Amino acid sequence: MDVKVKMHKAAKVGGENQNEAEKSRRNRIESMIDRESAWCLLTEFTQSESLRKHALAVEACMRACAGKFGASHQDSAGSYQGTPSGVPQSDRKDSGASAPEGMSQEDLWGIVGLIHDFDYDKYPSLEDHPYKGNEILKERGWPEVIRRAIMSHAEYTSVTRDTPMEKALFACDELAGFIIAVALIKPGKSLAEVDAKSVRKRMKDKAFARKVNRDDIVNGAAALGVDLDEHIAFCIVALQGIAGELGLDGSAAKTA
């Protein structure tokens, strides 16, 4: 009996040590995840300049959204319901809004926006994107809160959008691309020339930026609980803050 008890205790201690080692490994990996590592990941898989600019645009909108929706909703994130097998999920009620240790909410939301399409340039098919990206992130130890948010932005993955961050990503993704498209046809090719009215006008023109899903823009704002015009104006301001990085500060028109 003594031998069995000792073996049981040894196995239990061994299991606990293994769990602690795995937890320590995850913590070390997460501590290395920051904006710089996210940018390196993006540029590793994305060579297209337009896709990189799209990533920067969504990042800017998400950072702005973190300030507007992140703090007040941080404790109201729902549990992950209806998540298919094999997709990141969690039983922690607040896990959808909790940033990894040492990371601010703004950085978390911004990083999600920056890398949400990082695999698209290399794996553009519906069968691969964002599934390949999720596999890569999982293999490299990126946290579930980031992986799940990215999976949720594609309607066809069936991953529900339960947290404010996940809803914001969906609400900003197509809209950011559409706002940039509107800026590019302005005389000065500047975001300073874009307002909510001009965006709404172009949304009615089905031939303009035809690949952008208008329903996603409308439904995204509705799911986030904001007025569409207000959300458009909010995202325009966010993008104006990085107009130079996007090449939409008017300088391109001056040198043309």
PyMOL commands that set and color helices and strands:
alter all, ss='L'
color gray80, all
select helices_A, chain A and resi 2-31+35-45+49-73+105-115+131-139+144-152+155-157+164-184+191-193+196-203+214-224+228-240+243-246+251-255
alter helices_A, ss='H'
color red, helices_A
deselect
rebuild
show_as cartoon
